Amino acid sequence: MKIGVLSLQGAVAEHIRSVECAGAEGVAVKKIEQLDELSGLIIPGGESTTIGKLMHKYEFIDAIRQFSTQGKPIFGTCAGLIVLAKTIQGQEEAHLGLMDITVSRNAFGRQRESFETDLSIKGIEQPVRAVFIRAPLIMSVGTGVDVLSEYNGEIVAARQGHLLASSFHPELTDDYRLHQYFVDMVRE
């Protein structure tokens, strides 16, 4: 089973390491043709506007939407969550517009307000270490979206069918259980 990590920006090697710790093959995705050989896709953090522009430039927008219509799982972390969202506060257009969530960019503040914490996540027994770096926040979810985790009463992880999203960076710790959760989604 191959899980791709969109390699336009972000912690690609760290996601691949976490995917491999979870028992799947991790692949850096640089061309749309590679999507055909994948069972799942991770859209990593970085800067959502830049990722969106690069996705347009390299024709990933329609290709990833098609990947999603096939029911193949997609996991967006931090900026990847923003890229998956149907609505982005203060922005007219969404990038992929796949997940029925409204997000606020940089909701946790600037770089210097970055932090780590332990989070309870639905479906994972023990708390997961989460790294928040200029993290977005899920302001609201639509019907069919399951809230998986909250921090101070605000939504930071959610799932809608084959789509998974987190405000934080699970790849920046040695705890690969959220990647294991995603690998298990791909196996379903």
For each residue, the residues with C-beta under 8 A, 3 or more apart:
1: 24 25 39 40 183 186 187
2: 24 25 26 27 37 38 39
3: 19 24 25 26 27 38 39 40 41 42 182 183 186
4: 26 27 28 29 34 35 38 40 41 42
5: 12 15 16 19 26 27 28 29 41 42 44
6: 10 12 29 41 42 43 44 51 55 60 64 80
7: 12 28 29 30
8: 46 50 51 54 55 58 60
9: 44 46 47 50 51 54 79
10: 6 15 44 45 46 51 78 79 80
11: 14 15 44 45 169 171 172
12: 5 6 7 15 16 28 44
13: 16 17
14: 11 17 18 171 172
15: 5 10 11 12 18 19 26 42 44 77 171 179
16: 5 12 13 19 20 26 27 28
17: 13 14 20 21 26 171
18: 14 15 21 22 26 170 171 176 179
19: 3 5 15 16 22 24 25 26 42 179 182 183
20: 16 17 23 24 25 26
21: 17 18 176 179 180
22: 18 19 176 179 180 182 183
23: 20 180 183
24: 1 2 3 19 20 39 40 183 186
25: 1 2 3 19 20
26: 2 3 4 5 15 16 17 18 19 20
27: 2 3 4 5 16 34 37 38
28: 4 5 7 12 16
29: 4 5 6 7 34 35 38 41
30: 7 34
31: 34 58
32: 35 58 59 60 63
33: 36
34: 4 27 29 30 31 37 38
35: 4 29 32 38 41 63 64 66 67
36: 33
37: 2 27 34
38: 2 3 4 27 29 34 35 41 67 72
39: 1 2 3 24 72 73 186
40: 1 3 4 24 72 73 74 75 182 183 185 186
41: 3 4 5 6 29 35 38 64 67 72 73 74 75
42: 3 4 5 6 15 19 74 75 76 77 80 182
43: 6 51 64 74 75 76 77 79 80 83 84
44: 5 6 9 10 11 12 15 77 78 79 80 171
45: 10 11 77 78 79 80 133 169
46: 8 9 10 50 51 78 79
47: 9 50 51 79
48: 51 52 79 82 83 88 95 105 136
49: 52 53
50: 8 9 46 47 53 54
51: 6 8 9 10 43 46 47 48 54 55 79 80 83 95
52: 48 49 55 56 83 95
53: 49 50 56 57
54: 8 9 50 51 57 58 60
55: 6 8 51 52 58 60 61 64 83 95 96
56: 52 53 59 60 61
57: 53 54
58: 8 31 32 54 55
59: 32 56 62 63
60: 6 8 32 54 55 56 63 64
61: 55 56 64 65 95 96
62: 59 65 66
63: 32 35 59 60 66 67
64: 6 35 41 43 55 60 61 67 68 74 96
65: 61 62 68 69 96 98
66: 35 62 63 69 70
67: 35 38 41 63 64 70 72 74
68: 64 65 71 72 74 96 98 162 163
69: 65 66
70: 66 67
71: 68 161 162
72: 38 39 40 41 67 68 162 186
73: 39 40 41 162 163 164 182 185 186
74: 40 41 42 43 64 67 68 84 98 162 163 164
75: 40 41 42 43 80 163 164 165 166 182 185
76: 42 43 79 80 81 82 83 84 99 163 164 165 166
77: 15 42 43 44 45 80 81 165 166 168 169 170 171
78: 10 44 45 46 81 82 133 134 135 136 166 167 168 169
79: 9 10 43 44 45 46 47 48 51 76 82 83 136
80: 6 10 42 43 44 45 51 75 76 77 83 84 165
81: 76 77 78 84 85 101 103 136 138 165 166 167
82: 48 76 78 79 85 88 95 103 105 136
83: 43 48 51 52 55 76 79 80 95 96
84: 43 74 76 80 81 95 96 98 99 101 163 165
85: 81 82 88 94 95 97 99 101 102 103 165
86: 94 97 98 99 100 101 102 142
87: 94 101 102 103
88: 48 82 85 91 94 95 102 103 104 105
89: 102 103 104 105 139
90: 104 105
91: 88 94 105
92:
93:
94: 85 86 87 88 91 97
95: 48 51 52 55 61 82 83 84 85 88
96: 55 61 64 65 68 83 84
97: 85 86 94
98: 65 68 74 84 86 163
99: 76 84 85 86 145 158 160 163 165
100: 86 141 142 143 144 145 160
101: 81 84 85 86 87 138 139 140 141 142 145 158 160 165
102: 85 86 87 88 89 138 139 140 141
103: 81 82 85 87 88 89 136 137 138 139
104: 88 89 90 107 136 137 139
105: 48 82 88 89 90 91 136
106: 109 110 134 135 136
107: 104 135 136 137 154 167
108: 113 114 115 132 134 135 137 167
109: 106 112 113 134
110: 106 113 134
111: 114 133 134
112: 109
113: 108 109 110 134
114: 108 111 131 132 133 134 135
115: 108 131 132
116: 129 130 131 132 173
117: 129 130 132 151
118: 127 128 129 130
119: 127 128 130 149 151 156 157 168
120: 124 127 128 149
121: 124 127 128 148 149 157 178 181
122: 146 147 148 149
123: 148 181
124: 120 121 128 177 178 181
125:
126: 177
127: 118 119 120 121
128: 118 119 120 121 124 170 175 177 178
129: 116 117 118 173 175
130: 116 117 118 119 151 156 166 168 169 170 173
131: 114 115 116 168 169 170 172 173
132: 108 114 115 116 117 135 151 156 167 168 169
133: 45 78 111 114 169 172
134: 78 106 108 109 110 111 113 114
135: 78 106 107 108 114 132 156 167 168
136: 48 78 79 81 82 103 104 105 106 107 167
137: 103 104 107 108 154 155 156 167
138: 81 101 102 103 141 147 154 155 156 157 158 165 167
139: 89 101 102 103 104 155
140: 101 102
141: 100 101 102 138 145 147 155 158 160
142: 86 100 101 145 160
143: 100
144: 100 160 161
145: 99 100 101 141 142 158 159 160
146: 122 158 159 160
147: 122 138 141 150 155 157 158
148: 121 122 123 157 158 159
149: 119 120 121 122 155 156 157 166
150: 147 153 154 155 156
151: 117 119 130 132 154 156 167
152:
153: 150
154: 107 137 138 150 151
155: 137 138 139 141 147 149 150 158
156: 119 130 132 135 137 138 149 150 151 166 167 168
157: 119 121 138 147 148 149 164 165 166 167 168 178
158: 99 101 138 141 145 146 147 148 155 164 165
159: 145 146 148 163 164 165 185
160: 99 100 101 141 142 144 145 146 163
161: 71 144
162: 68 71 72 73 74 185
163: 68 73 74 75 76 84 98 99 159 160
164: 73 74 75 76 157 158 159 181 182 185
165: 75 76 77 80 81 84 85 99 101 138 157 158 159
166: 75 76 77 78 81 130 149 156 157 169 170 178
167: 78 81 107 108 132 135 136 137 138 151 156 157
168: 77 78 119 130 131 132 135 156 157
169: 11 45 77 78 130 131 132 133 166 172 173
170: 18 77 128 130 131 166 173 175 176 178 179
171: 11 14 15 17 18 44 77 179
172: 11 14 131 133 169
173: 116 129 130 131 169 170
174:
175: 128 129 170 178
176: 18 21 22 170 179 180
177: 124 126 128 180 181
178: 121 124 128 157 166 170 175 181 182
179: 15 18 19 21 22 170 171 176 182 183
180: 21 22 23 176 177 183 184
181: 121 123 124 164 177 178 184 185
182: 3 19 22 40 42 73 75 164 178 179 185 186
183: 1 3 19 22 23 24 40 179 180 186 187
184: 180 181 187 188
185: 40 73 75 159 162 164 181 182 188
186: 1 3 24 39 40 72 73 182 183
187: 1 183 184
188: 184 185
